[in-house]
Amino acid sequence: MSFVTGHIVALTSNASIGPNSRITVRLLDVSLMGAPSVTLSEHVILTGPTESLFFPIPYTLTYDNRQFHSHQSISVAARVVDVSFTEENLTWISTTRNSVLTHGNPSDDVDIEVQAIQNYNSPLSTLSGTIIPSQNVAVSNSGIGPNSKVLIQLLDVSLMDAPSITLSEQVIATGPEEIKLFPIEFSLQYDPKNIEDHHIYSLSVRVEDVNSDNLTWISTSYHNVLTRGEPSDAIEVNVDLLQ
C-alpha cells in the first residue's frame, strides 16, 4: 500500500475544529468531466464532546497504485461537519483543488486549506426521492443486504476536471440481519442559498459492505436536479449491482 500525507490548514490564526466534529479527508479521482468524483480512499477524524483540534491537523490516506493510471487526475479534499445536530451541519470545507500523485504532483506534505462555513438563518430545503434497481438488475435482487452503508449525496458537479462539492449527504445503514427492500426512500436537506442557477447539481448513490468496505451498488447514470429545468422532488435514482 502507498500513502498520501499532509496537513489540513486554515488561513485564520489559532483556528480549531470544535467538539463533536467529523473531519473527512478523501482521495478522489476527478478525471471525468461533469461527473461525480470517485472516492479512492478516506480518512476520518473525530472529536469528542469536549475535544477540539487546532490547525494544522495531520492526515494520512492509504491507497493502492492499481486503483488508477498515470493519465488520470487525482486530488484530495476535506470537509468538516458538526455531528451534534440531527441534521449534520457543514462547518469547514476545502474550496480549492489539491492535485496529487499524477502529472508530476506530490504525494507527501500536501496541505489542504479549508474555509469556515458561514451560518445562514434561512430555512433548509428538502430534496426527496427513492432508490430503485436499474433495468439491468435481476428481479431476484430486491434490496440492499445486511451490514451495508447507503450513501446518498447532493453534489455540485459544475467545474470540469475538479472535485465535485458535496452540499448534502444522508447515510442509511442496515443491521447484521437486516435487508432493506427497494424502493428505498431518502431525504436530503440543503441550504437554498448555496444553489446557483447556472451550476449543475447531481445525485449520487453508493452502497458499501461495512465489513469489507467493498462497493456493492452504485448509481452509474446522471441524476441531475434543482437547476436548468431538472426536478427538485420525487426523484428516482437507479443503482446497478456490482459483480
HELIX and SHEET records of a PDB file:
HELIX    1   1 ASN A   65  GLN A   67  5                                   3    
HELIX    2   2 PRO A  192  ASN A  194  5                                   3    
SHEET    1   A 7 VAL A  38  LEU A  46  0                                        
SHEET    2   A 7 SER A  21  ASP A  29 -1                                        
SHEET    3   A 7 ILE A  74  ASP A  82 -1                                        
SHEET    4   A 7 ASN A  89  SER A  94 -1                                        
SHEET    5   A 7 VAL A 110  ALA A 116 -1                                        
SHEET    6   A 7 SER A   2  VAL A   9  1                                        
SHEET    7   A 7 ILE A  57  TYR A  63 -1                                        
SHEET    1   B 2 SER A  16  ILE A  17  0                                        
SHEET    2   B 2 LEU A  53  PHE A  54 -1                                        
SHEET    1   C 4 VAL A  38  LEU A  46  0                                        
SHEET    2   C 4 SER A  21  ASP A  29 -1                                        
SHEET    3   C 4 ILE A  74  ASP A  82 -1                                        
SHEET    4   C 4 SER A  99  VAL A 100 -1                                        
SHEET    1   D 7 ILE A 165  ALA A 173  0                                        
SHEET    2   D 7 SER A 148  ASP A 156 -1                                        
SHEET    3   D 7 TYR A 201  ASP A 209 -1                                        
SHEET    4   D 7 LEU A 215  ILE A 218 -1                                        
SHEET    5   D 7 ILE A 235  LEU A 241 -1                                        
SHEET    6   D 7 SER A 125  PRO A 133  1                                        
SHEET    7   D 7 ILE A 184  TYR A 190 -1                                        
SHEET    1   E 2 GLY A 143  ILE A 144  0                                        
SHEET    2   E 2 LYS A 180  LEU A 181 -1                                        
SHEET    1   F 4 ILE A 165  ALA A 173  0                                        
SHEET    2   F 4 SER A 148  ASP A 156 -1                                        
SHEET    3   F 4 TYR A 201  ASP A 209 -1                                        
SHEET    4   F 4 ASN A 224  VAL A 225 -1                                        
END                                                                             
